[in-house]
Amino acid sequence: MMNTPAAHAGLDQFTVQGNVLCINGIPLPQLAARIGQTPFYAIDRSVLTRRVQALRAALPKTLGLHYAMKANPMPAVVQHFASLVDGIDVASAAEMQVALDTGTPAKEISFAGPGKRNEELIQAVAAGITINCESLREITGAAHAAKSLGLKARLALRVNPDFELKSSGMKMGGGAKQFGIDVDVVPEALKLIHTCGAVFVGYHIYAGSQNLRAEALADAHTKTVALALRLCEIAREIGLSAPQVLNIGGGFGIPYFPGDTPLDLAAVGAHLSTLMPQLHAALPTTEIVIELGRYLVGESGIYVSKIVDRKVSCGQVFLVTDGGLHHHLAASGNFGQVLRKNYPVVLGNRVSADVLEKVNVVGPLCTPLDILGDKVQIPAADVGDLVCVLQSGAYGLTASPTKFLSHPAPVEVLV
Ligand SMILES: *Cc1c(COP(=O)(O)O)cnc(C)c1O
């Protein structure tokens, strides 16, 4: 009997033909030959498209969908999403340029992130995108930029929510945080926007990331909507017009590790549907949006490296590849993991075998942290075989220390 290595999260996004992993129909060895080098990241555009379709089907019809491009800022990926989603959220002026290059209208681009430099504020105002202000200084900085440019700044407030998104991979709201403006400072921030004559775009409330629990997300959505309605009332009292956009965050997670169950998207969508009538009644002219990064792109991508050596140490097999943590820090377990767990690993050119071998897949770096797979079960593999790390479409290359040890950079392709 053929054994496929465990039930790997993400493997069902792709087809396996003749025991070879295919990326958007192209057998991996052929794709590797086309690219002409390893390591590489390959993103399957059909997976991206299907994911947007699944979200559209599950979420309320009137809820806008934004791509948070820091999850994967590869220009071709951002371009692909530009025609599928309702807006792009950027986290730097350089990301803004990539988003603008796609032809996305400026008013559908918003810029979040603490510590925006004055130069970035000038760029953002000149571009006409929305700035999600994370401090009073950003408001005055943007107003100053607008004055010198003879333009109006489009300003939203990123609010540090006064609650937490429970069981999140990363909490990004609730309590003391570098993100957003505390709820009790919002009135002062609104007055500043009002007096400087900027366009008040609305609110951005983001509570956390990588959440697999529908109930936790639903709870956060309920609290976010209550907070937003309260804050909109305050804005109205100050004399600001109704918000154009209300961004209620995201944080939808994807499964990585054995035991992770995929997010119940239908449940999240059903709960959001119960909140929409209340929002539309109170804010009839306001566009309600969510912003997703990882959930949109994470499952579409694989990281492929080639085995350059096979060694045995103290009875354990080590497959040494030409890729490692310098390209994929997250898979090595050093990007936000507390206890290291393996990302799903498959042998791309021989997915299944009668007998599997327990191996350590490591990179070429001079550090014991450079692990892509710790005691993973894959078909017996040797020099030249292609090791694939699944679930690698988000926070892969972009979140990795590529300069460390000065090995060659990987290639990224959208297939
Ligand atoms: C990082 C980030 C996102 C995207 O988070 P994912 O977990 O990738 O969906 C969305 N919004 C803000 C403000 C972020 O900082």
PDBQT file of the ligand as one rigid body, heavy atoms in Angstrom, charges set to zero:
ROOT
HETATM    1  C1  LIG A 501      -0.749  41.963   9.414  1.00  0.00    +0.000 C 
HETATM    2  C2  LIG A 501      -2.020  42.652   9.361  1.00  0.00    +0.000 A 
HETATM    3  C3  LIG A 501      -3.089  42.086   8.663  1.00  0.00    +0.000 A 
HETATM    4  C4  LIG A 501      -3.020  40.749   8.021  1.00  0.00    +0.000 C 
HETATM    5  O1  LIG A 501      -3.003  39.749   8.976  1.00  0.00    +0.000 OA
HETATM    6  P1  LIG A 501      -3.216  38.229   8.539  1.00  0.00    +0.000 P 
HETATM    7  O2  LIG A 501      -3.081  37.472   9.787  1.00  0.00    +0.000 OA
HETATM    8  O3  LIG A 501      -2.153  37.933   7.551  1.00  0.00    +0.000 OA
HETATM    9  O4  LIG A 501      -4.567  38.140   7.914  1.00  0.00    +0.000 OA
HETATM   10  C5  LIG A 501      -4.261  42.802   8.603  1.00  0.00    +0.000 A 
HETATM   11  N1  LIG A 501      -4.354  44.008   9.177  1.00  0.00    +0.000 NA
HETATM   12  C6  LIG A 501      -3.352  44.576   9.852  1.00  0.00    +0.000 A 
HETATM   13  C7  LIG A 501      -3.531  45.903  10.461  1.00  0.00    +0.000 C 
HETATM   14  C8  LIG A 501      -2.157  43.922   9.981  1.00  0.00    +0.000 A 
HETATM   15  O5  LIG A 501      -1.157  44.480  10.657  1.00  0.00    +0.000 OA
ENDROOT
TORSDOF 0
